[in-house]
Amino acid sequence: MKENPRREVERIMRYLDLSVSDEVINRIVELTSFKSMKENPMANYSCVPSPVFDHSVSPFMRKGESFS
């Protein structure tokens, strides 16, 4: 996914037997990038109240690096 996100989105689309325009695939790749998700309150839990998730202790999204 990290190496070639567009290819992986297209593989998922084929698996689900879905067909969308290149414009939609580009938008999916853009919105699911780590940078975009890190800034999105719906993905980074910044909209969750402090008593439930304290961001001062540790942010939900870190560097976006995988170690394998």
DSSP file (Angstrom, degrees, kcal/mol; ACC not computed):
  #  RESIDUE AA STRUCTURE BP1 BP2  ACC     N-H-->O    O-->H-N    N-H-->O    O-->H-N    TCO  KAPPA ALPHA  PHI   PSI    X-CA   Y-CA   Z-CA
    1    1 A M              0   0    0      0, 0.0     7,-0.1     0, 0.0     8,-0.1   0.000 360.0 360.0 360.0 -42.1    0.0    0.0    0.0
    2    2 A K        +     0   0    0      1,-0.2    31,-0.0     2,-0.2     0, 0.0   0.865 360.0  52.3 -71.6 -35.3    2.8    2.4    0.9
    3    3 A E  S    S+     0   0    0      1,-0.2    -1,-0.2     2,-0.1     0, 0.0   0.909 134.2   0.2 -68.4 -44.3    4.8    1.5   -2.2
    4    4 A N     >  +     0   0    0      1,-0.1     4,-1.7     2,-0.0    -1,-0.2  -0.616  65.4 176.0-149.3  81.3    2.1    2.1   -4.8
    5    5 A P  H  > S+     0   0    0      0, 0.0     4,-2.4     0, 0.0     5,-0.2   0.850  80.7  56.3 -61.0 -36.4   -1.2    3.2   -3.2
    6    6 A R  H  > S+     0   0    0      1,-0.2     4,-2.5     2,-0.2     5,-0.2   0.934 106.3  50.3 -62.1 -44.9   -3.0    3.7   -6.6
    7    7 A R  H  > S+     0   0    0      1,-0.2     4,-2.1    -3,-0.2    -1,-0.2   0.906 111.7  48.4 -58.6 -42.4   -2.3    0.1   -7.6
    8    8 A E  H  X S+     0   0    0     -4,-1.7     4,-2.2     2,-0.2    -1,-0.2   0.881 109.5  51.2 -69.3 -37.9   -3.7   -1.2   -4.3
    9    9 A V  H  X S+     0   0    0     -4,-2.4     4,-2.4     1,-0.2    -1,-0.2   0.923 110.7  49.9 -62.8 -42.4   -6.8    0.9   -4.5
   10   10 A E  H  X S+     0   0    0     -4,-2.5     4,-2.4     1,-0.2    -2,-0.2   0.881 108.7  52.4 -63.7 -37.8   -7.4   -0.5   -8.0
   11   11 A R  H  X S+     0   0    0     -4,-2.1     4,-2.4     2,-0.2    -1,-0.2   0.911 110.0  48.3 -63.6 -42.0   -6.9   -4.1   -6.7
   12   12 A I  H  X S+     0   0    0     -4,-2.2     4,-2.3     2,-0.2    -2,-0.2   0.906 110.1  52.6 -63.8 -41.1   -9.5   -3.5   -4.0
   13   13 A M  H  <>S+     0   0    0     -4,-2.4     5,-2.9     2,-0.2     4,-0.3   0.921 110.6  46.9 -61.1 -44.4  -11.8   -2.1   -6.6
   14   14 A R  H ><5S+     0   0    0     -4,-2.4     3,-1.1     3,-0.2    -2,-0.2   0.919 110.9  52.3 -63.5 -42.6  -11.4   -5.2   -8.8
   15   15 A Y  H 3<5S+     0   0    0     -4,-2.4    -1,-0.2     1,-0.3    -2,-0.2   0.893 113.4  43.5 -60.1 -40.1  -11.9   -7.4   -5.8
   16   16 A L  T 3<5S-     0   0    0     -4,-2.3    -1,-0.3    -5,-0.2    -2,-0.2   0.439 112.1-123.4 -84.1   0.0  -15.2   -5.6   -5.0
   17   17 A D  T < 5 +     0   0    0     -3,-1.1     2,-0.3    -4,-0.3    -3,-0.2   0.914  62.1 145.2  56.3  47.1  -16.2   -5.6   -8.6
   18   18 A L      < -     0   0    0     -5,-2.9     2,-0.4    -6,-0.1    -1,-0.2  -0.818  35.6-159.9-113.3 153.5  -16.5   -1.8   -8.7
   19   19 A S        +     0   0    0     -2,-0.3     2,-0.3    -3,-0.1    -5,-0.0  -0.978  19.4 159.2-136.7 122.1  -15.7    0.6  -11.4
   20   20 A V        -     0   0    0     -2,-0.4    -2,-0.0     1,-0.1    -7,-0.0  -0.894  42.4 -87.7-135.0 166.7  -15.1    4.3  -10.9
   21   21 A S     >  -     0   0    0     -2,-0.3     4,-2.0     1,-0.1     3,-0.2  -0.232  36.1-111.2 -71.6 161.9  -13.4    7.0  -12.8
   22   22 A D  H  > S+     0   0    0      1,-0.2     4,-2.7     2,-0.2     5,-0.2   0.844 118.8  60.8 -59.6 -34.0   -9.7    7.8  -12.6
   23   23 A E  H  > S+     0   0    0      2,-0.2     4,-1.9     1,-0.2    -1,-0.2   0.908 105.2  46.3 -60.9 -42.6  -10.6   11.1  -10.9
   24   24 A V  H  > S+     0   0    0     -3,-0.2     4,-2.4     2,-0.2    -2,-0.2   0.910 111.9  50.7 -67.5 -42.2  -12.3    9.2   -8.1
   25   25 A I  H  X S+     0   0    0     -4,-2.0     4,-2.5     1,-0.2    -2,-0.2   0.918 109.7  50.9 -61.9 -42.9   -9.4    6.8   -7.7
   26   26 A N  H  X S+     0   0    0     -4,-2.7     4,-2.3     1,-0.2    -1,-0.2   0.897 110.4  49.6 -60.5 -40.2   -7.0    9.8   -7.5
   27   27 A R  H  X S+     0   0    0     -4,-1.9     4,-2.9     2,-0.2    -2,-0.2   0.891 109.7  50.8 -66.7 -40.1   -9.2   11.4   -4.8
   28   28 A I  H  X S+     0   0    0     -4,-2.4     4,-1.7     2,-0.2    -2,-0.2   0.934 111.3  48.2 -61.5 -46.4   -9.3    8.1   -2.8
   29   29 A V  H  < S+     0   0    0     -4,-2.5     4,-0.3     1,-0.2    -2,-0.2   0.910 114.0  47.5 -60.9 -42.5   -5.5    7.9   -3.0
   30   30 A E  H >< S+     0   0    0     -4,-2.3     3,-1.2     1,-0.2     6,-0.3   0.942 113.9  45.4 -63.9 -48.7   -5.2   11.5   -1.9
   31   31 A L  H 3< S+     0   0    0     -4,-2.9    -1,-0.2     1,-0.3    -2,-0.2   0.714 113.2  50.2 -72.7 -20.4   -7.6   11.3    1.0
   32   32 A T  T 3< S+     0   0    0     -4,-1.7    -1,-0.3    -5,-0.2    -2,-0.2   0.346  82.9 116.3 -99.7   6.8   -6.1    8.0    2.3
   33   33 A S  S <> S-     0   0    0     -3,-1.2     4,-2.6    -4,-0.3     5,-0.2  -0.408  77.3-118.2 -68.7 152.9   -2.6    9.3    2.3
   34   34 A F  H  > S+     0   0    0      1,-0.2     4,-2.8     2,-0.2     5,-0.2   0.913 113.4  53.6 -59.8 -43.1   -1.0    9.5    5.7
   35   35 A K  H  > S+     0   0    0      1,-0.2     4,-1.2     2,-0.2    -1,-0.2   0.924 111.7  44.6 -59.2 -45.6   -0.5   13.2    5.5
   36   36 A S  H  > S+     0   0    0     -6,-0.3     4,-0.7     1,-0.2     3,-0.3   0.914 115.0  47.3 -66.2 -43.1   -4.2   13.8    4.7
   37   37 A M  H >< S+     0   0    0     -4,-2.6     3,-0.6     1,-0.2     6,-0.3   0.856 106.7  58.0 -68.8 -33.8   -5.4   11.4    7.4
   38   38 A K  H 3< S+     0   0    0     -4,-2.8    -1,-0.2     1,-0.2    -2,-0.2   0.835 111.7  42.1 -63.6 -31.5   -3.1   12.9   10.0
   39   39 A E  H 3< S+     0   0    0     -4,-1.2    -1,-0.2    -3,-0.3    -2,-0.2   0.528  94.4  95.8 -91.6  -7.3   -4.8   16.3    9.4
   40   40 A N    XX  -     0   0    0     -4,-0.7     4,-2.3    -3,-0.6     3,-1.7  -0.760  62.8-153.9 -90.3 115.5   -8.3   15.0    9.2
   41   41 A P  H 3> S+     0   0    0      0, 0.0     6,-0.8     0, 0.0     4,-0.6   0.774  95.6  59.4 -59.0 -26.3  -10.2   15.2   12.5
   42   42 A M  H 34 S+     0   0    0      1,-0.2    -5,-0.1     2,-0.1    -2,-0.0   0.710 116.6  32.5 -74.9 -18.2  -12.4   12.3   11.6
   43   43 A A  H <4 S+     0   0    0     -3,-1.7    -1,-0.2    -6,-0.3    -6,-0.1   0.676 117.4  50.7-107.9 -24.4   -9.3   10.1   11.2
   44   44 A N  H  < S-     0   0    0     -4,-2.3    16,-0.5    -7,-0.1    17,-0.3   0.370  98.0-124.5-102.1   6.3   -6.9   11.4   13.8
   45   45 A Y    ><  +     0   0    0     -4,-0.6     3,-1.5    -5,-0.2    -3,-0.1   0.619  68.8 133.1  65.1  15.1   -9.3   11.4   16.8
   46   46 A S  T 3   +     0   0    0      1,-0.3    -1,-0.1    -5,-0.2    -4,-0.1   0.712  69.0  58.4 -69.4 -16.9   -8.7   15.1   17.5
   47   47 A C  T 3  S+     0   0    0     -6,-0.8    -1,-0.3     2,-0.1    -5,-0.1   0.509  83.0 101.6 -88.2  -3.7  -12.5   15.6   17.9
   48   48 A V  S <  S-     0   0    0     -3,-1.5     5,-0.1    -7,-0.2     0, 0.0  -0.659  85.3-105.6 -79.8 133.0  -12.6   13.0   20.7
   49   49 A P    >>  -     0   0    0      0, 0.0     4,-2.3     0, 0.0     3,-1.4  -0.206  25.6-114.3 -61.0 149.0  -12.9   14.7   24.1
   50   50 A S  T 34 S+     0   0    0      1,-0.3     6,-0.1     2,-0.2    -2,-0.1   0.831 112.7  59.7 -53.8 -40.4   -9.8   14.8   26.3
   51   51 A P  T 34 S+     0   0    0      0, 0.0    -1,-0.3     0, 0.0     3,-0.2   0.815 113.6  39.6 -61.4 -25.7  -11.3   12.6   29.1
   52   52 A V  T <4 S+     0   0    0     -3,-1.4     2,-0.4     1,-0.3    -2,-0.2   0.884 136.0   9.9 -88.0 -43.3  -11.7    9.8   26.5
   53   53 A F     <  -     0   0    0     -4,-2.3     2,-0.9    -5,-0.1    -1,-0.3  -0.890  70.0-152.8-143.2 107.4   -8.5   10.3   24.5
   54   54 A D    >>  -     0   0    0     -2,-0.4     4,-1.2    -3,-0.2     3,-1.0  -0.708   8.9-173.7 -87.3 104.1   -5.7   12.6   25.9
   55   55 A H  T 34 S+     0   0    0     -2,-0.9    -1,-0.2     1,-0.2    -9,-0.0   0.675  79.7  69.1 -71.4 -17.3   -3.7   13.9   22.9
   56   56 A S  T 34 S+     0   0    0      1,-0.2    -1,-0.2     2,-0.1    -2,-0.1   0.773 101.0  47.7 -72.5 -23.1   -1.2   15.6   25.3
   57   57 A V  T <4 S-     0   0    0     -3,-1.0    -2,-0.2     1,-0.3    -1,-0.2   0.926 135.9 -20.4 -78.8 -49.0    0.0   12.1   26.3
   58   58 A S     <  -     0   0    0     -4,-1.2    -1,-0.3     4,-0.0    -2,-0.1  -0.898  65.1-122.0-162.0 129.1    0.4   10.7   22.8
   59   59 A P        -     0   0    0      0, 0.0   -14,-0.1     0, 0.0    -5,-0.1  -0.428  22.1-129.4 -70.5 150.5   -1.1   11.7   19.5
   60   60 A F  S    S+     0   0    0    -16,-0.5     2,-0.5     1,-0.1   -15,-0.1   0.918  96.5  51.5 -66.3 -43.5   -3.1    9.0   17.7
   61   61 A M  S    S+     0   0    0    -17,-0.3    -1,-0.1   -23,-0.1   -17,-0.0  -0.831  70.7 175.0 -98.5 128.6   -1.2    9.4   14.5
   62   62 A R        -     0   0    0     -2,-0.5    -1,-0.1     3,-0.1    -2,-0.1   0.357  57.2 -42.4-103.4-124.5    2.5    9.3   14.7
   63   63 A K        -     0   0    0      2,-0.1     3,-0.1     1,-0.0    -2,-0.1   0.702  65.7-125.5 -86.6 -20.5    5.1    9.4   11.8
   64   64 A G        +     0   0    0      1,-0.3     2,-0.4   -30,-0.1   -30,-0.1   0.784  61.0 140.0  79.9  27.3    3.4    7.0    9.4
   65   65 A E        -     0   0    0      2,-0.0     2,-0.4     0, 0.0    -1,-0.3  -0.840  40.1-149.7-105.3 140.5    6.4    4.8    9.1
   66   66 A S        -     0   0    0     -2,-0.4     2,-0.6    -3,-0.1     0, 0.0  -0.873   3.5-153.7-107.9 144.9    6.2    1.0    8.9
   67   67 A F              0   0    0     -2,-0.4    -2,-0.0     1,-0.1     0, 0.0  -0.961 360.0 360.0-118.3 117.2    8.9   -1.3   10.2
   68   68 A S              0   0    0     -2,-0.6    -1,-0.1     0, 0.0    -2,-0.0   0.367 360.0 360.0-140.0 360.0    9.2   -4.7    8.6
